[in-house]
Amino acid sequence: GAVVSQHPSWVICKSGTSVKIECRSLDFQATTMFWYRQFPKQSLMLMATSNEGSKATYEQGVEKDKFLINHASLTLSTLTVTSAHPEDSSFYICSADGVGGKTEAFFGQGTRLTVV
Amino acid sequence: AQSVTQPDIHITVSEGASLELRCNYSYGATPYLFWYVQSPGQGLQLLLKYFSGDTLVQGIKGFEAEFKRSQSSFNLRKPSVHWSDAAEYFCAVGVQAGTALIFGKGTTLSVSS
């Protein structure tokens, strides 16, 4: 099956610094990737939709200047959390749309971000 | 707007007992339906999916789900639960390619010995 690799699995950063999270589709091309945020014991909240070669579409309430998304190729999307603060600490998960237009999402393993 | 409801926040079952997790959706047509499982600190693992055809879907780890159009439901079942099944379970709906899945709030499954 299709594999999505997310890196890093966990990261600790200091408040005020930026962190980049990578999401790669390893064996297929993903025109569309999605970024989610998950708070403890809660469901996944869609942050943005990332389309290759164009600007990401952000959900209401998500700061596009804080959460920079770049989808420069058909196999890589990145999420950069800029000027991170402790409230940005969360679990971030990416997914890539499946092939064949069947809306089957393949998920990365997630990134645990802790801002200290 | 589309939505997914998982009525049970937390369920506890005895090891070896049967399990049913409920999922209802709101959408004008038949969506694509998914069940995912998530262990603490881990990503999502797809248990099973329904696109079309047979409404009883078999998945991994002995799980199955049944799509009932009249009830807008896609309940997950397992005849005999194992302690390793304790996790968070998410039902999700997809409506078209290029759009994100819509997730329910999840059901936490605890397994007692």
Interface residues (C-beta under 8 A of the other chain):
Chain A: Q6 T31 T32 F34 Y36 K41 Q42 S43 L44 L46 T49 F91 I93 S95 D97 G101 K102 T103 E104 A105 F107 G108 Q109 G110 R112
Chain B: Y32 F34 Y36 G41 Q42 G43 L44 L46 K49 F51 F90 A92 G94 V95 Q96 A97 G98 T99 A100 L101 F103 G104 K105 G106 T108
